[in-house]
Amino acid sequence: MASDRVTLRAGDARLDAYLSDLAARLHGPRRRREQILAELRDGLDHAVTDQTTAGLPEGEAVTAAIAQFGTPQAVAEAFAGELATAYARRTIAWYIATGPLVGIWWLLLLQPHPWRTGLIALLAAIPAVPLIIIAIATAAGTLATTGRLMRWLPEASPQHALAATITIATLALAGDITVIATYLRTEPSTSTLAVVAAAASLTRIACSLVTTSQALRYATATRAGPPPTPSYDHDGHR
């Protein structure tokens, strides 16, 4: 009995080491990474149980289960596209949520009234409007083709989702620079509202630079095309 318990603990330690190695290779939103690791651990436990039921000793069953799932590098590459898409969706959602929060300060500060005199005046007063429209359209299209609407729309690849993320980050960067430059061309003041608006845009500029860098890194990792994703059922079996 003592020998069995020692073997069982050794098997658990090997599975923990395998998953720790895999966790270090997974890059993407933390929640999705944790879900993947939980699903894989459950699948490994079932695979070990299947092997021991078939008559293998515990140690050999663990070895067989790990071999069945593949090396940590291969499994991480198989999930790279899924995690890249999850990152793109989360980042795009962040831009959608923060866009109005940044824009409202500039509207309060600049107080433009160009809609009274036509479209040209509107674009002259708020030159970032076309950028905003393009960013919103890109965000909506990407979220639609990577979410539940994929049942009716063509699914966007991870590379396309990342390209859309880079596009939106670039448009946000250009938009923030544009509104700051527009304000500086007027008679800038150091009011509290001006400080808040500038701080909001500068913060998003920094976030846009980080987003572009991360998205390019994900795109490089997925460009070669990951190996076929292991097929698991709801219990984690292949």
VENDA-V982255 format. One record per residue. RES is the residue in three letters. SS is DSSP state (~ for helix, > for strand, _ for the rest). OMEGA is omega as a letter, one per 20 degrees, with the letter a starting at -180 (999 if undefined). D_FIRST is the distance of its C-alpha to the first C-alpha in Angstrom with 2 decimals. Layout:
RES_SS_OMEGA_D_FIRST ; RES_SS_OMEGA_D_FIRST
//
This chain:
MET___r_0.00 ; ALA_~_r_3.79 ; SER_~_r_5.33 ; ASP_~_a_5.04 ; ARG_~_r_6.32 ; VAL_~_r_8.71 ; THR_~_r_9.86 ; LEU_~_r_10.52 ; ARG_~_r_12.45 ; ALA_~_r_14.25 ; GLY_~_r_15.26 ; ASP_~_r_16.58 ; ALA_~_r_18.43 ; ARG_~_r_20.07 ; LEU_~_r_21.18 ; ASP_~_r_22.52 ; ALA_~_r_24.38 ; TYR_~_a_25.81 ; LEU_~_r_27.08 ; SER_~_r_28.45 ; ASP_~_r_30.38 ; LEU_~_a_31.64 ; ALA_~_r_32.65 ; ALA_~_a_34.79 ; ARG_~_r_36.63 ; LEU___a_37.40 ; HIS___a_40.78 ; GLY___r_42.22 ; PRO___a_42.17 ; ARG_~_a_39.16 ; ARG_~_a_38.45 ; ARG_~_r_38.48 ; ARG_~_r_36.25 ; GLU_~_r_33.67 ; GLN_~_r_33.92 ; ILE_~_a_33.47 ; LEU_~_r_30.38 ; ALA_~_r_28.85 ; GLU_~_r_29.73 ; LEU_~_r_28.30 ; ARG_~_r_24.96 ; ASP_~_r_24.81 ; GLY_~_r_25.87 ; LEU_~_r_23.29 ; ASP_~_r_20.45 ; HIS_~_r_22.05 ; ALA_~_r_22.55 ; VAL_~_r_18.91 ; THR_~_r_18.06 ; ASP_~_a_20.91 ; GLN_~_r_19.78 ; THR_~_r_16.23 ; THR_~_r_18.00 ; ALA___r_20.33 ; GLY___r_17.67 ; LEU___r_17.14 ; PRO___a_13.93 ; GLU_~_a_13.10 ; GLY_~_r_15.16 ; GLU_~_r_17.99 ; ALA_~_r_18.03 ; VAL_~_r_18.69 ; THR_~_a_21.34 ; ALA_~_a_22.94 ; ALA_~_r_23.11 ; ILE_~_r_24.78 ; ALA_~_r_27.12 ; GLN_~_a_28.01 ; PHE_~_a_29.11 ; GLY___a_30.99 ; THR___r_31.55 ; PRO_~_r_31.98 ; GLN_~_a_35.68 ; ALA_~_a_36.21 ; VAL_~_r_34.57 ; ALA_~_r_36.57 ; GLU_~_r_39.74 ; ALA_~_a_39.09 ; PHE_~_a_39.06 ; ALA_~_a_41.94 ; GLY_~_r_44.64 ; GLU_~_a_43.02 ; LEU_~_r_42.51 ; ALA_~_r_46.07 ; THR_~_r_47.47 ; ALA_~_r_45.53 ; TYR_~_a_46.98 ; ALA_~_a_50.44 ; ARG_~_a_50.32 ; ARG_~_a_49.16 ; THR_~_r_51.83 ; ILE_~_r_54.59 ; ALA_~_r_53.72 ; TRP_~_r_54.07 ; TYR_~_r_57.53 ; ILE_~_a_58.59 ; ALA_~_a_57.55 ; THR_~_a_59.17 ; GLY_~_r_62.32 ; PRO_~_a_64.20 ; LEU_~_r_63.03 ; VAL_~_a_64.64 ; GLY_~_a_67.66 ; ILE_~_a_68.70 ; TRP_~_r_69.48 ; TRP_~_r_71.76 ; LEU_~_r_73.53 ; LEU_~_a_74.20 ; LEU_~_a_75.37 ; LEU_~_a_77.57 ; GLN___a_78.72 ; PRO___r_79.96 ; HIS___a_82.32 ; PRO_~_a_82.98 ; TRP_~_r_82.40 ; ARG_~_a_85.92 ; THR___r_87.50 ; GLY___a_85.38 ; LEU_~_a_82.54 ; ILE_~_r_83.99 ; ALA_~_r_84.22 ; LEU_~_a_80.65 ; LEU_~_r_79.36 ; ALA_~_a_81.56 ; ALA_~_a_80.25 ; ILE___a_76.57 ; PRO___r_76.14 ; ALA___a_72.37 ; VAL_~_r_72.74 ; PRO_~_r_72.45 ; LEU_~_r_69.30 ; ILE_~_a_67.79 ; ILE_~_r_68.68 ; ILE_~_a_67.15 ; ALA_~_r_63.96 ; ILE_~_r_63.60 ; ALA_~_r_64.22 ; THR_~_r_61.69 ; ALA_~_a_59.05 ; ALA_~_a_59.65 ; GLY_~_a_59.55 ; THR_~_r_56.33 ; LEU_~_a_54.48 ; ALA_~_a_55.78 ; THR_~_r_54.67 ; THR_~_a_51.16 ; GLY___a_50.34 ; ARG_~_a_50.62 ; LEU_~_r_54.11 ; MET_~_r_52.67 ; ARG_~_a_52.82 ; TRP___a_56.58 ; LEU___r_57.16 ; PRO___a_56.24 ; GLU___r_53.05 ; ALA___r_53.70 ; SER___r_51.71 ; PRO_~_a_49.83 ; GLN_~_r_52.66 ; HIS_~_r_55.27 ; ALA_~_r_53.41 ; LEU_~_r_53.23 ; ALA_~_r_56.89 ; ALA_~_r_57.82 ; THR_~_r_55.92 ; ILE_~_r_57.83 ; THR_~_a_61.06 ; ILE_~_r_60.53 ; ALA_~_r_59.61 ; THR_~_r_62.73 ; LEU_~_r_64.93 ; ALA_~_r_63.65 ; LEU_~_r_64.33 ; ALA_~_r_67.82 ; GLY_~_a_68.47 ; ASP_~_r_67.58 ; ILE_~_a_69.71 ; THR_~_a_72.52 ; VAL_~_r_72.64 ; ILE_~_r_72.55 ; ALA_~_r_75.38 ; THR_~_r_77.30 ; TYR_~_a_77.09 ; LEU_~_r_78.16 ; ARG_~_r_81.22 ; THR___r_82.37 ; GLU___a_83.06 ; PRO___r_79.59 ; SER___r_78.99 ; THR___r_76.29 ; SER___r_75.71 ; THR_~_r_72.32 ; LEU_~_r_72.15 ; ALA_~_r_72.86 ; VAL_~_a_70.13 ; VAL_~_a_67.58 ; ALA_~_r_68.61 ; ALA_~_r_68.55 ; ALA_~_r_65.18 ; ALA_~_a_63.69 ; SER_~_r_65.05 ; LEU_~_r_64.10 ; THR_~_a_60.53 ; ARG_~_r_60.37 ; ILE_~_r_62.01 ; ALA_~_r_59.23 ; CYS_~_r_56.59 ; SER_~_r_58.43 ; LEU_~_r_58.33 ; VAL_~_r_54.58 ; THR_~_r_54.07 ; THR_~_r_56.14 ; SER_~_a_54.20 ; GLN_~_a_50.79 ; ALA_~_r_52.00 ; LEU_~_r_53.40 ; ARG_~_r_50.08 ; TYR_~_a_48.28 ; ALA_~_r_51.06 ; THR_~_a_50.68 ; ALA_~_a_46.93 ; THR_~_a_47.49 ; ARG_~_a_50.80 ; ALA___a_49.43 ; GLY___a_47.60 ; PRO___r_43.81 ; PRO___a_41.94 ; PRO___r_41.24 ; THR___r_38.98 ; PRO___a_35.64 ; SER___r_35.86 ; TYR___r_33.16 ; ASP___a_33.19 ; HIS___r_32.53 ; ASP___r_28.76 ; GLY___r_29.03 ; HIS___r_28.90 ; ARG___999_31.40
//
